[in-house]
Amino acid sequence: MAFAEPGARWNAVVLGPALCVVVLIADIFVGAGVHLLGLALFAVVLAGFVALQVLAARRHASVEVTATRLRCGSESVDLDDIAEVLSPADPMDEDLQPWETARVLGELTGVPRRRTPVGLRLVDGGTVRAWARDGDGLRSVLESVVGRTGRADEEGAIGDGSDS
């Protein structure tokens, strides 16, 4: 049942310094002079900037579903607080579903780039958007949890307009 997306991987930090090593080897074979100090400095700067990006992505663009919680970025929701996983949006439909304009989990202003939103109706009646790169995978994990606990059937009256 577990689902996890790290947001970014630490191996990306190595790419800049590896490219500097390739340039160093090319300098040696071409005989144009070895720029060891410049390449070393550039490798450190590249690794530093990419490390900051990876750290930020791991904090703000990671997703995890455990046995009890859904975490999108820096915000968590108890799985018991999810009443329903809403149906996916139709990309051909010009009209937005109400959940497509709901608040985004993770203390963000919008769904991160290259992530797919998943609409959730909460037990308190509110609607939020969870998100993941593998939106279908997140949806199936959440549907299995909501279906297993039967919360969608218990909370069927939420949001169906029958407040009489």
C-alpha positions in Angstrom: 0.0 0.0 0.0 3.0 2.4 0.4 3.6 5.1 -2.2 6.6 7.4 -2.3 8.1 9.9 -4.7 11.2 11.6 -3.4 10.8 14.8 -5.4 14.5 14.7 -6.6 17.4 12.3 -6.4 20.8 13.0 -4.9 22.6 11.4 -7.9 21.8 14.6 -9.8 24.4 16.4 -7.7 27.1 14.3 -9.4 26.3 15.3 -13.0 28.0 18.7 -12.9 31.3 17.5 -11.5 31.2 14.5 -13.8 30.9 16.9 -16.8 33.8 18.9 -15.4 35.9 15.6 -15.4 35.0 15.0 -19.0 36.1 18.5 -19.9 39.3 18.0 -18.0 40.0 14.8 -19.9 39.3 16.6 -23.2 41.7 19.4 -22.2 44.4 16.8 -21.6 43.9 15.0 -24.9 43.5 18.2 -27.0 46.6 19.8 -25.5 45.1 23.2 -25.2 46.2 23.5 -21.5 44.6 22.0 -18.4 42.3 24.4 -16.5 42.3 22.4 -13.3 41.6 25.2 -10.9 38.7 26.7 -13.0 37.1 23.3 -13.5 37.4 22.3 -9.8 35.8 25.6 -8.8 33.1 25.2 -11.4 32.4 21.6 -10.2 32.0 22.7 -6.6 29.7 25.6 -7.6 27.6 23.3 -9.8 27.3 20.6 -7.1 26.4 23.3 -4.5 23.6 24.8 -6.6 22.2 21.4 -7.6 22.3 20.2 -4.0 20.2 23.1 -2.9 17.7 22.3 -5.6 17.6 18.7 -4.6 17.1 19.6 -1.0 14.3 22.0 -1.8 12.6 19.4 -4.1 12.8 16.7 -1.5 11.2 19.0 1.0 8.5 20.6 -1.2 7.9 18.2 -4.1 8.0 14.8 -2.4 4.9 12.6 -1.9 4.4 9.8 0.5 1.5 7.6 1.6 2.1 5.5 4.7 -0.4 3.3 6.6 -1.9 6.4 8.3 -1.0 9.6 6.4 -0.7 11.2 3.0 2.1 13.8 2.8 2.4 16.1 -0.2 5.4 18.4 0.2 5.4 19.8 3.6 1.7 19.1 4.5 0.2 15.9 5.8 -3.4 14.6 6.0 -4.5 11.6 8.0 -6.0 9.0 5.7 -9.0 8.7 8.1 -9.8 12.3 7.2 -10.2 11.5 3.5 -13.9 10.7 2.7 -13.6 10.2 -1.1 -11.1 10.2 -3.9 -12.9 12.3 -6.6 -13.1 11.2 -10.2 -10.3 12.3 -12.6 -10.7 15.4 -14.7 -11.6 15.0 -18.3 -8.9 16.8 -20.4 -11.3 17.3 -23.2 -13.9 19.1 -21.0 -13.6 22.9 -21.1 -15.5 23.2 -17.8 -13.4 22.6 -14.6 -14.6 20.3 -12.0 -15.0 22.0 -8.6 -12.0 20.1 -7.1 -9.7 21.4 -9.9 -9.7 24.9 -8.3 -9.5 23.6 -4.7 -6.6 24.3 -2.3 -3.4 22.4 -3.1 -1.8 20.3 -0.4 1.8 21.2 0.5 1.5 24.9 1.2 2.0 25.7 -2.5 0.1 28.1 -4.7 -0.5 25.4 -7.4 0.3 21.9 -8.3 4.0 21.5 -9.0 5.1 21.2 -12.7 5.0 17.8 -14.2 2.7 16.5 -11.4 -0.8 15.2 -11.8 -3.5 16.5 -9.4 -5.9 14.1 -7.6 -9.0 15.6 -6.1 -9.9 14.6 -2.5 -13.1 15.3 -0.5 -12.3 15.4 3.2 -14.5 14.2 6.1 -15.2 17.8 7.1 -16.7 18.5 3.6 -13.7 20.4 2.3 -12.0 19.6 -1.0 -8.2 19.6 -1.6 -5.9 18.6 -4.4 -3.1 16.1 -3.8 -0.5 15.6 -6.5 2.2 13.3 -7.7 4.3 12.5 -10.8 2.5 9.2 -11.0 -1.0 10.6 -10.4 -2.6 7.3 -11.4 -0.5 5.4 -8.9 -1.4 7.8 -6.1 -5.1 7.7 -7.1 -5.1 3.8 -7.0 -3.4 3.7 -3.6 -5.7 6.3 -2.1 -8.8 4.6 -3.6 -7.7 1.3 -2.1 -7.4 2.9 1.3 -10.7 4.7 1.1 -12.4 1.6 -0.4 -10.9 -0.6 2.3 -12.1 1.5 5.2 -15.5 2.0 3.5 -15.4 5.8 4.2 -16.9 6.7 0.9 -20.0 4.6 1.7 -20.2 5.9 5.3 -19.8 9.5 4.3 -22.0 9.3 1.1 -24.1 12.3 2.2 -21.1 14.6 2.1 -21.4 17.0 -0.8 -24.3 15.3 -2.6 -26.6 18.2 -2.0 -29.0 16.5 0.4 -28.7 18.7 3.4 -32.3 18.4 4.5 
